[in-house]
Amino acid sequence: MSKVRNVPQDHFEEAYALAIYAFNVPNTTERKANFRTVFNHSNTFGIYQQNELKSQMLVLPLEVLFHGETMSMGGISYVSSYPETRGMGNIKKLFAASLDYMNSEGMVLSYLDPFSYPFYRKFGYEVAFNTASYTIDTSYMPKTKKYPGQVSRVKWEQEKETITNIYLEKYHHSVGPLKRAEWMWQQKFSNPNKQKLAIYKDNNDEAKGYLSYHFGDKTSTDFIIDEMVYLTADAYTALWQFVASHQSTFKTVQYKTAENEYIMELFPRQTIKKEVDPFMMARIVNIESFLMRYPFKEKAQTTFYLQVKDRLADWNNGIWKVELRNTGRKVTKLAMGTEIKEAAFLSASIQTWTQLFLGYRTIEELKFHEKLISSTACAAELAERIPQGDPQLYDYF
């Protein structure tokens, strides 16, 4: 019987060969370098047959920004198997081992970029982030307006601290974006041949926004925005004016960002194309740790009984008594047969609790679609405790 074991660093070539075969992508120098970076920063789980790596899963120890706090997160990457081993349960074994590892390491959340949403729901993951993709005809770009300060093209090595600080200030109170590790910043922005950067500074010479962008291939007429982050209205205006200044060279601007990044007011003709698609999936790894850290709104003292159904992480299964007090909270897993208050009882799967607490779905939506079972009064009371905020994510792995 095949067992899960750690894939050592000196098995890099074997792990890389499996990844490019499973994803049917060409072996390029850039792709291999990117895989090496992720592999070097991951704990990799694998299943071997006759000493040959047949299935693998990389777990990246990462952090995410969450309502002004930082939470630990396990990023699942390069889930892959050779075709002769598919259907043998290897991926389920890898997820079980990875969840055990993440739980033991104190990772409260886990994200992954799915090839199939139904497939990963079997392991407790659910859609938690959307993306909005804009296609903009440059002839409709906003007219030039005067703004204080200036936009300058810069190099990553010169302004990396400034760019990092702008990102953290912008998203510190958001729901779910990565608190990028240094190696992720380097991988994202350090190649000047691929990535271009511009920074906006106000009249006080203080940096208030940045733009990451690149041009399409030699036959393309696309200006592609990779990331636009701004702290003020002037920064927002200035960076879009910088994009508009390229309209004589490019026919279209492509911009993929979070769903709640609203830009339609810039274009009075409303003739830009917008497509919204599901993006990354997420799951709560340890419901007790998550509930102890979740920023419930402060209101009168109350108690909820949350039933959690989790097919893979058994430590989450059961009924959790959540006592919210003026001076703190207490989260307790109840023994079987413990009497509870039915009026304060709510029941849902780990996927549903993840969508609710990450702000992807409201409690009203989940109750309407019978994903969450509770009384109307109890659901309304819990809804009042959920802080506002849309999930945002600007990275994948």
VOKE-754524 format. One record per residue (C-alpha): x, y, z; residue number from 1. Coordinates in nm, 2 decimals, padded with zeros to 4 digits. Layout:
<nodes>
{px:X; py:Y; pz:Z; num:NUM} $
...
</nodes>
This chain:
<nodes>
{px:00.00; py:00.00; pz:00.00; num:1} $
{px:00.14; py:00.34; pz:-00.10; num:2} $
{px:00.22; py:00.57; pz:00.18; num:3} $
{px:00.27; py:00.95; pz:00.19; num:4} $
{px:00.61; py:01.07; pz:00.26; num:5} $
{px:00.81; py:01.39; pz:00.24; num:6} $
{px:00.98; py:01.47; pz:-00.09; num:7} $
{px:01.34; py:01.57; pz:-00.01; num:8} $
{px:01.50; py:01.88; pz:-00.17; num:9} $
{px:01.74; py:01.66; pz:-00.37; num:10} $
{px:01.44; py:01.51; pz:-00.55; num:11} $
{px:01.38; py:01.84; pz:-00.72; num:12} $
{px:01.43; py:01.71; pz:-01.08; num:13} $
{px:01.18; py:01.42; pz:-01.02; num:14} $
{px:00.92; py:01.66; pz:-00.87; num:15} $
{px:00.96; py:01.91; pz:-01.16; num:16} $
{px:00.93; py:01.63; pz:-01.42; num:17} $
{px:00.61; py:01.52; pz:-01.26; num:18} $
{px:00.47; py:01.87; pz:-01.26; num:19} $
{px:00.54; py:01.96; pz:-01.62; num:20} $
{px:00.40; py:01.62; pz:-01.74; num:21} $
{px:00.08; py:01.64; pz:-01.53; num:22} $
{px:00.01; py:02.00; pz:-01.64; num:23} $
{px:00.12; py:01.93; pz:-02.00; num:24} $
{px:00.34; py:02.24; pz:-02.02; num:25} $
{px:00.67; py:02.29; pz:-02.20; num:26} $
{px:01.00; py:02.27; pz:-02.01; num:27} $
{px:01.14; py:02.62; pz:-02.01; num:28} $
{px:01.42; py:02.78; pz:-01.81; num:29} $
{px:01.18; py:03.04; pz:-01.66; num:30} $
{px:00.92; py:02.77; pz:-01.56; num:31} $
{px:01.19; py:02.56; pz:-01.40; num:32} $
{px:01.33; py:02.85; pz:-01.21; num:33} $
{px:00.98; py:02.94; pz:-01.08; num:34} $
{px:00.91; py:02.59; pz:-00.98; num:35} $
{px:01.24; py:02.57; pz:-00.80; num:36} $
{px:01.16; py:02.88; pz:-00.60; num:37} $
{px:00.82; py:02.74; pz:-00.49; num:38} $
{px:00.97; py:02.40; pz:-00.42; num:39} $
{px:01.24; py:02.54; pz:-00.21; num:40} $
{px:00.99; py:02.72; pz:00.01; num:41} $
{px:00.74; py:02.44; pz:00.04; num:42} $
{px:00.70; py:02.12; pz:00.24; num:43} $
{px:00.63; py:01.87; pz:-00.04; num:44} $
{px:00.43; py:01.55; pz:00.02; num:45} $
{px:00.46; py:01.26; pz:-00.23; num:46} $
{px:00.36; py:00.91; pz:-00.30; num:47} $
{px:00.63; py:00.68; pz:-00.44; num:48} $
{px:00.59; py:00.34; pz:-00.62; num:49} $
{px:00.91; py:00.14; pz:-00.65; num:50} $
{px:01.10; py:00.45; pz:-00.55; num:51} $
{px:00.95; py:00.66; pz:-00.83; num:52} $
{px:00.76; py:00.97; pz:-00.74; num:53} $
{px:00.40; py:00.92; pz:-00.87; num:54} $
{px:00.19; py:01.19; pz:-00.70; num:55} $
{px:00.28; py:01.51; pz:-00.52; num:56} $
{px:00.14; py:01.82; pz:-00.34; num:57} $
{px:00.34; py:02.12; pz:-00.23; num:58} $
{px:00.23; py:02.32; pz:00.08; num:59} $
{px:00.36; py:02.67; pz:00.12; num:60} $
{px:00.37; py:02.82; pz:00.47; num:61} $
{px:00.22; py:03.17; pz:00.41; num:62} $
{px:00.04; py:03.45; pz:00.59; num:63} $
{px:-00.27; py:03.64; pz:00.49; num:64} $
{px:-00.41; py:03.98; pz:00.59; num:65} $
{px:-00.74; py:03.95; pz:00.77; num:66} $
{px:-00.94; py:04.25; pz:00.91; num:67} $
{px:-00.63; py:04.41; pz:01.05; num:68} $
{px:-00.47; py:04.09; pz:01.17; num:69} $
{px:-00.24; py:03.83; pz:01.02; num:70} $
{px:-00.34; py:03.47; pz:00.99; num:71} $
{px:-00.12; py:03.17; pz:00.89; num:72} $
{px:-00.22; py:02.99; pz:00.57; num:73} $
{px:-00.11; py:02.68; pz:00.39; num:74} $
{px:-00.10; py:02.74; pz:00.02; num:75} $
{px:-00.16; py:02.42; pz:-00.18; num:76} $
{px:00.03; py:02.41; pz:-00.51; num:77} $
{px:00.13; py:02.17; pz:-00.79; num:78} $
{px:-00.12; py:01.89; pz:-00.70; num:79} $
{px:-00.01; py:01.64; pz:-00.96; num:80} $
{px:-00.01; py:01.27; pz:-01.05; num:81} $
{px:00.10; py:01.05; pz:-01.34; num:82} $
{px:-00.20; py:00.92; pz:-01.53; num:83} $
{px:-00.13; py:00.55; pz:-01.44; num:84} $
{px:-00.20; py:00.63; pz:-01.07; num:85} $
{px:-00.51; py:00.84; pz:-01.11; num:86} $
{px:-00.82; py:00.70; pz:-00.95; num:87} $
{px:-00.62; py:00.52; pz:-00.68; num:88} $
{px:-00.69; py:00.76; pz:-00.40; num:89} $
{px:-00.35; py:00.92; pz:-00.40; num:90} $
{px:-00.47; py:01.28; pz:-00.39; num:91} $
{px:-00.70; py:01.21; pz:-00.10; num:92} $
{px:-00.41; py:01.06; pz:00.09; num:93} $
{px:-00.20; py:01.37; pz:00.01; num:94} $
{px:-00.47; py:01.61; pz:00.13; num:95} $
{px:-00.51; py:01.41; pz:00.45; num:96} $
{px:-00.14; py:01.43; pz:00.52; num:97} $
{px:-00.12; py:01.80; pz:00.42; num:98} $
{px:-00.41; py:01.89; pz:00.64; num:99} $
{px:-00.25; py:01.71; pz:00.94; num:100} $
{px:00.07; py:01.90; pz:00.87; num:101} $
{px:-00.10; py:02.24; pz:00.84; num:102} $
{px:-00.30; py:02.18; pz:01.15; num:103} $
{px:00.01; py:02.07; pz:01.35; num:104} $
{px:00.20; py:02.38; pz:01.22; num:105} $
{px:-00.08; py:02.62; pz:01.33; num:106} $
{px:-00.20; py:02.71; pz:00.98; num:107} $
{px:-00.56; py:02.83; pz:01.03; num:108} $
{px:-00.65; py:02.87; pz:00.66; num:109} $
{px:-00.56; py:02.70; pz:00.33; num:110} $
{px:-00.59; py:02.83; pz:-00.03; num:111} $
{px:-00.55; py:02.66; pz:-00.36; num:112} $
{px:-00.60; py:02.74; pz:-00.73; num:113} $
{px:-00.82; py:02.46; pz:-00.87; num:114} $
{px:-00.83; py:02.29; pz:-01.21; num:115} $
{px:-01.18; py:02.17; pz:-01.11; num:116} $
{px:-01.40; py:02.33; pz:-00.85; num:117} $
{px:-01.61; py:02.01; pz:-00.79; num:118} $
{px:-01.30; py:01.80; pz:-00.74; num:119} $
{px:-01.16; py:02.01; pz:-00.46; num:120} $
{px:-01.49; py:02.05; pz:-00.28; num:121} $
{px:-01.44; py:01.68; pz:-00.18; num:122} $
{px:-01.15; py:01.80; pz:00.03; num:123} $
{px:-01.33; py:02.08; pz:00.21; num:124} $
{px:-01.24; py:02.36; pz:-00.02; num:125} $
{px:-01.49; py:02.61; pz:-00.16; num:126} $
{px:-01.47; py:02.92; pz:-00.39; num:127} $
{px:-01.38; py:03.22; pz:-00.18; num:128} $
{px:-01.25; py:03.48; pz:-00.42; num:129} $
{px:-01.36; py:03.62; pz:-00.76; num:130} $
{px:-01.17; py:03.81; pz:-01.02; num:131} $
{px:-01.29; py:04.08; pz:-01.25; num:132} $
{px:-01.13; py:04.11; pz:-01.60; num:133} $
{px:-01.16; py:04.43; pz:-01.79; num:134} $
{px:-01.09; py:04.49; pz:-02.16; num:135} $
{px:-01.07; py:04.86; pz:-02.24; num:136} $
{px:-01.05; py:05.02; pz:-02.58; num:137} $
{px:-00.77; py:05.28; pz:-02.54; num:138} $
{px:-00.98; py:05.53; pz:-02.74; num:139} $
{px:-01.21; py:05.54; pz:-02.44; num:140} $
{px:-00.94; py:05.61; pz:-02.19; num:141} $
{px:-01.02; py:05.90; pz:-01.95; num:142} $
{px:-00.92; py:06.25; pz:-02.06; num:143} $
{px:-00.61; py:06.40; pz:-01.90; num:144} $
{px:-00.67; py:06.58; pz:-01.57; num:145} $
{px:-00.42; py:06.78; pz:-01.37; num:146} $
{px:-00.31; py:06.61; pz:-01.05; num:147} $
{px:-00.05; py:06.71; pz:-00.78; num:148} $
{px:00.27; py:06.52; pz:-00.78; num:149} $
{px:00.41; py:06.29; pz:-01.05; num:150} $
{px:00.44; py:05.94; pz:-01.18; num:151} $
{px:00.79; py:05.79; pz:-01.24; num:152} $
{px:00.90; py:05.47; pz:-01.39; num:153} $
{px:01.12; py:05.29; pz:-01.14; num:154} $
{px:01.33; py:04.97; pz:-01.08; num:155} $
{px:01.22; py:04.71; pz:-00.82; num:156} $
{px:01.55; py:04.71; pz:-00.64; num:157} $
{px:01.54; py:05.09; pz:-00.60; num:158} $
{px:01.18; py:05.10; pz:-00.46; num:159} $
{px:01.10; py:04.76; pz:-00.32; num:160} $
{px:01.06; py:04.88; pz:00.04; num:161} $
{px:00.83; py:05.16; pz:-00.08; num:162} $
{px:00.62; py:04.93; pz:-00.29; num:163} $
{px:00.59; py:04.68; pz:-00.01; num:164} $
{px:00.48; py:04.94; pz:00.24; num:165} $
{px:00.21; py:05.08; pz:00.00; num:166} $
{px:00.07; py:04.73; pz:-00.05; num:167} $
{px:00.06; py:04.65; pz:00.33; num:168} $
{px:-00.10; py:04.99; pz:00.41; num:169} $
{px:-00.37; py:04.94; pz:00.14; num:170} $
{px:-00.46; py:04.58; pz:00.23; num:171} $
{px:-00.39; py:04.55; pz:00.60; num:172} $
{px:-00.76; py:04.57; pz:00.69; num:173} $
{px:-00.88; py:04.36; pz:00.39; num:174} $
{px:-01.01; py:04.01; pz:00.39; num:175} $
{px:-00.77; py:03.74; pz:00.27; num:176} $
{px:-00.49; py:03.90; pz:00.05; num:177} $
{px:-00.14; py:03.75; pz:00.10; num:178} $
{px:00.11; py:03.91; pz:00.33; num:179} $
{px:00.37; py:03.85; pz:00.07; num:180} $
{px:00.70; py:03.69; pz:00.18; num:181} $
{px:01.02; py:03.85; pz:00.05; num:182} $
{px:01.07; py:03.57; pz:-00.20; num:183} $
{px:00.72; py:03.62; pz:-00.34; num:184} $
{px:00.79; py:03.99; pz:-00.40; num:185} $
{px:01.12; py:03.90; pz:-00.57; num:186} $
{px:00.96; py:03.64; pz:-00.79; num:187} $
{px:00.68; py:03.88; pz:-00.89; num:188} $
{px:00.87; py:04.20; pz:-00.96; num:189} $
{px:01.24; py:04.14; pz:-00.99; num:190} $
{px:01.25; py:04.07; pz:-01.37; num:191} $
{px:01.27; py:04.40; pz:-01.55; num:192} $
{px:01.24; py:04.24; pz:-01.89; num:193} $
{px:00.90; py:04.10; pz:-01.79; num:194} $
{px:00.76; py:04.34; pz:-01.53; num:195} $
{px:00.76; py:04.72; pz:-01.54; num:196} $
{px:00.69; py:04.95; pz:-01.24; num:197} $
{px:00.58; py:05.30; pz:-01.19; num:198} $
{px:00.53; py:05.49; pz:-00.86; num:199} $
{px:00.31; py:05.80; pz:-00.79; num:200} $
{px:00.45; py:06.05; pz:-00.54; num:201} $
{px:00.25; py:06.35; pz:-00.42; num:202} $
{px:00.37; py:06.71; pz:-00.38; num:203} $
{px:00.53; py:06.62; pz:-00.05; num:204} $
{px:00.74; py:06.35; pz:-00.23; num:205} $
{px:00.55; py:06.08; pz:-00.04; num:206} $
{px:00.47; py:05.76; pz:-00.24; num:207} $
{px:00.10; py:05.70; pz:-00.25; num:208} $
{px:00.06; py:05.44; pz:-00.52; num:209} $
{px:00.23; py:05.20; pz:-00.77; num:210} $
{px:00.15; py:05.03; pz:-01.09; num:211} $
{px:00.29; py:04.70; pz:-01.22; num:212} $
{px:00.24; py:04.64; pz:-01.59; num:213} $
{px:00.38; py:04.47; pz:-01.90; num:214} $
{px:00.33; py:04.48; pz:-02.27; num:215} $
{px:00.19; py:04.20; pz:-02.48; num:216} $
{px:00.41; py:04.00; pz:-02.72; num:217} $
{px:00.56; py:04.15; pz:-03.03; num:218} $
{px:00.24; py:04.11; pz:-03.23; num:219} $
{px:00.01; py:04.22; pz:-02.95; num:220} $
{px:-00.14; py:04.57; pz:-02.91; num:221} $
{px:-00.23; py:04.51; pz:-02.54; num:222} $
{px:-00.11; py:04.71; pz:-02.24; num:223} $
{px:-00.15; py:04.47; pz:-01.95; num:224} $
{px:-00.20; py:04.60; pz:-01.59; num:225} $
{px:-00.07; py:04.34; pz:-01.35; num:226} $
{px:-00.14; py:04.53; pz:-01.03; num:227} $
{px:-00.25; py:04.88; pz:-00.94; num:228} $
{px:-00.24; py:04.99; pz:-00.57; num:229} $
{px:-00.33; py:05.34; pz:-00.45; num:230} $
{px:-00.38; py:05.50; pz:-00.12; num:231} $
{px:-00.54; py:05.83; pz:-00.23; num:232} $
{px:-00.77; py:05.96; pz:-00.50; num:233} $
{px:-00.48; py:06.16; pz:-00.65; num:234} $
{px:-00.28; py:05.84; pz:-00.68; num:235} $
{px:-00.57; py:05.66; pz:-00.84; num:236} $
{px:-00.62; py:05.94; pz:-01.10; num:237} $
{px:-00.24; py:05.98; pz:-01.17; num:238} $
{px:-00.18; py:05.61; pz:-01.23; num:239} $
{px:-00.48; py:05.58; pz:-01.47; num:240} $
{px:-00.35; py:05.89; pz:-01.65; num:241} $
{px:-00.01; py:05.71; pz:-01.68; num:242} $
{px:-00.19; py:05.42; pz:-01.84; num:243} $
{px:-00.38; py:05.65; pz:-02.07; num:244} $
{px:-00.06; py:05.81; pz:-02.19; num:245} $
{px:00.02; py:05.49; pz:-02.38; num:246} $
{px:-00.30; py:05.50; pz:-02.59; num:247} $
{px:-00.12; py:05.60; pz:-02.91; num:248} $
{px:00.09; py:05.28; pz:-02.89; num:249} $
{px:-00.17; py:05.02; pz:-02.77; num:250} $
{px:-00.53; py:04.95; pz:-02.88; num:251} $
{px:-00.65; py:04.78; pz:-02.56; num:252} $
{px:-00.58; py:04.77; pz:-02.19; num:253} $
{px:-00.62; py:04.44; pz:-02.01; num:254} $
{px:-00.67; py:04.45; pz:-01.63; num:255} $
{px:-00.75; py:04.16; pz:-01.40; num:256} $
{px:-00.82; py:04.24; pz:-01.04; num:257} $
{px:-01.05; py:04.17; pz:-00.74; num:258} $
{px:-01.42; py:04.18; pz:-00.82; num:259} $
{px:-01.48; py:04.48; pz:-00.59; num:260} $
{px:-01.22; py:04.69; pz:-00.77; num:261} $
{px:-01.47; py:04.92; pz:-00.93; num:262} $
{px:-01.34; py:05.13; pz:-01.22; num:263} $
{px:-01.65; py:05.19; pz:-01.44; num:264} $
{px:-01.69; py:05.55; pz:-01.33; num:265} $
{px:-01.37; py:05.63; pz:-01.52; num:266} $
{px:-01.54; py:05.56; pz:-01.85; num:267} $
{px:-01.84; py:05.77; pz:-01.91; num:268} $
{px:-01.94; py:05.58; pz:-02.23; num:269} $
{px:-01.96; py:05.26; pz:-02.03; num:270} $
{px:-01.82; py:05.07; pz:-02.33; num:271} $
{px:-01.56; py:04.86; pz:-02.15; num:272} $
{px:-01.60; py:04.48; pz:-02.12; num:273} $
{px:-01.61; py:04.33; pz:-01.77; num:274} $
{px:-01.61; py:03.95; pz:-01.69; num:275} $
{px:-01.63; py:03.81; pz:-01.34; num:276} $
{px:-01.50; py:03.46; pz:-01.28; num:277} $
{px:-01.45; py:03.24; pz:-00.97; num:278} $
{px:-01.08; py:03.23; pz:-00.87; num:279} $
{px:-00.91; py:03.07; pz:-00.57; num:280} $
{px:-01.07; py:02.83; pz:-00.33; num:281} $
{px:-01.02; py:02.82; pz:00.05; num:282} $
{px:-01.10; py:02.62; pz:00.36; num:283} $
{px:-01.07; py:02.66; pz:00.73; num:284} $
{px:-00.80; py:02.42; pz:00.86; num:285} $
{px:-00.88; py:02.44; pz:01.23; num:286} $
{px:-01.22; py:02.58; pz:01.32; num:287} $
{px:-01.14; py:02.62; pz:01.69; num:288} $
{px:-00.83; py:02.83; pz:01.62; num:289} $
{px:-01.01; py:03.03; pz:01.36; num:290} $
{px:-01.31; py:03.11; pz:01.58; num:291} $
{px:-01.08; py:03.22; pz:01.86; num:292} $
{px:-00.91; py:03.47; pz:01.62; num:293} $
{px:-01.21; py:03.58; pz:01.41; num:294} $
{px:-01.29; py:03.95; pz:01.46; num:295} $
{px:-01.66; py:03.92; pz:01.56; num:296} $
{px:-01.82; py:04.26; pz:01.61; num:297} $
{px:-01.87; py:04.36; pz:01.97; num:298} $
{px:-02.23; py:04.35; pz:02.08; num:299} $
{px:-02.42; py:04.22; pz:02.38; num:300} $
{px:-02.29; py:03.90; pz:02.53; num:301} $
{px:-02.43; py:03.59; pz:02.35; num:302} $
{px:-02.37; py:03.22; pz:02.28; num:303} $
{px:-02.39; py:03.03; pz:01.95; num:304} $
{px:-02.38; py:02.66; pz:01.89; num:305} $
{px:-02.21; py:02.59; pz:01.55; num:306} $
{px:-02.22; py:02.24; pz:01.40; num:307} $
{px:-01.93; py:02.18; pz:01.16; num:308} $
{px:-01.93; py:01.89; pz:00.91; num:309} $
{px:-01.58; py:01.81; pz:00.77; num:310} $
{px:-01.52; py:01.49; pz:00.57; num:311} $
{px:-01.14; py:01.51; pz:00.59; num:312} $
{px:-01.03; py:01.70; pz:00.90; num:313} $
{px:-01.21; py:01.51; pz:01.18; num:314} $
{px:-01.09; py:01.75; pz:01.45; num:315} $
{px:-01.34; py:02.00; pz:01.31; num:316} $
{px:-01.64; py:01.78; pz:01.33; num:317} $
{px:-01.89; py:01.83; pz:01.60; num:318} $
{px:-02.08; py:02.11; pz:01.78; num:319} $
{px:-01.88; py:02.41; pz:01.90; num:320} $
{px:-02.01; py:02.63; pz:02.17; num:321} $
{px:-01.90; py:02.99; pz:02.10; num:322} $
{px:-01.94; py:03.22; pz:02.39; num:323} $
{px:-01.89; py:03.59; pz:02.30; num:324} $
{px:-01.84; py:03.80; pz:02.60; num:325} $
{px:-01.76; py:04.17; pz:02.66; num:326} $
{px:-01.41; py:04.07; pz:02.79; num:327} $
{px:-01.33; py:03.80; pz:02.54; num:328} $
{px:-01.46; py:03.47; pz:02.41; num:329} $
{px:-01.46; py:03.10; pz:02.48; num:330} $
{px:-01.48; py:02.82; pz:02.22; num:331} $
{px:-01.55; py:02.47; pz:02.34; num:332} $
{px:-01.61; py:02.15; pz:02.15; num:333} $
{px:-01.91; py:01.97; pz:02.31; num:334} $
{px:-01.92; py:01.61; pz:02.40; num:335} $
{px:-02.17; py:01.39; pz:02.22; num:336} $
{px:-02.52; py:01.42; pz:02.38; num:337} $
{px:-02.45; py:01.75; pz:02.55; num:338} $
{px:-02.77; py:01.95; pz:02.57; num:339} $
{px:-02.78; py:02.27; pz:02.36; num:340} $
{px:-03.01; py:02.56; pz:02.30; num:341} $
{px:-03.19; py:02.49; pz:01.97; num:342} $
{px:-03.27; py:02.86; pz:01.93; num:343} $
{px:-02.89; py:02.94; pz:01.91; num:344} $
{px:-02.80; py:02.64; pz:01.69; num:345} $
{px:-02.65; py:02.67; pz:01.34; num:346} $
{px:-02.53; py:02.38; pz:01.12; num:347} $
{px:-02.32; py:02.39; pz:00.80; num:348} $
{px:-02.02; py:02.22; pz:00.62; num:349} $
{px:-01.67; py:02.35; pz:00.66; num:350} $
{px:-01.70; py:02.49; pz:00.30; num:351} $
{px:-02.01; py:02.70; pz:00.40; num:352} $
{px:-01.85; py:02.83; pz:00.72; num:353} $
{px:-01.54; py:02.93; pz:00.51; num:354} $
{px:-01.75; py:03.12; pz:00.26; num:355} $
{px:-01.94; py:03.30; pz:00.54; num:356} $
{px:-01.65; py:03.40; pz:00.76; num:357} $
{px:-01.44; py:03.51; pz:00.46; num:358} $
{px:-01.72; py:03.73; pz:00.34; num:359} $
{px:-01.78; py:03.55; pz:00.01; num:360} $
{px:-02.14; py:03.48; pz:00.09; num:361} $
{px:-02.38; py:03.64; pz:00.34; num:362} $
{px:-02.56; py:03.43; pz:00.60; num:363} $
{px:-02.89; py:03.52; pz:00.43; num:364} $
{px:-02.77; py:03.38; pz:00.09; num:365} $
{px:-02.64; py:03.06; pz:00.25; num:366} $
{px:-02.96; py:03.01; pz:00.45; num:367} $
{px:-03.18; py:03.08; pz:00.14; num:368} $
{px:-02.99; py:02.81; pz:-00.05; num:369} $
{px:-03.01; py:02.57; pz:00.24; num:370} $
{px:-02.63; py:02.56; pz:00.29; num:371} $
{px:-02.67; py:02.68; pz:00.64; num:372} $
{px:-02.95; py:02.55; pz:00.87; num:373} $
{px:-03.07; py:02.77; pz:01.16; num:374} $
{px:-03.36; py:02.96; pz:01.29; num:375} $
{px:-03.42; py:03.30; pz:01.12; num:376} $
{px:-03.36; py:03.48; pz:01.45; num:377} $
{px:-03.03; py:03.30; pz:01.52; num:378} $
{px:-02.91; py:03.36; pz:01.17; num:379} $
{px:-02.99; py:03.73; pz:01.19; num:380} $
{px:-02.81; py:03.76; pz:01.53; num:381} $
{px:-02.49; py:03.59; pz:01.39; num:382} $
{px:-02.51; py:03.81; pz:01.08; num:383} $
{px:-02.48; py:04.12; pz:01.31; num:384} $
{px:-02.16; py:03.98; pz:01.44; num:385} $
{px:-01.99; py:03.94; pz:01.10; num:386} $
{px:-01.76; py:04.23; pz:01.00; num:387} $
{px:-01.80; py:04.39; pz:00.66; num:388} $
{px:-01.55; py:04.32; pz:00.39; num:389} $
{px:-01.51; py:04.16; pz:00.05; num:390} $
{px:-01.25; py:03.88; pz:00.00; num:391} $
{px:-00.96; py:04.00; pz:-00.21; num:392} $
{px:-00.67; py:03.81; pz:-00.35; num:393} $
{px:-00.41; py:03.92; pz:-00.60; num:394} $
{px:-00.18; py:03.62; pz:-00.61; num:395} $
{px:-00.18; py:03.26; pz:-00.71; num:396} $
{px:00.06; py:02.97; pz:-00.66; num:397} $
</nodes>
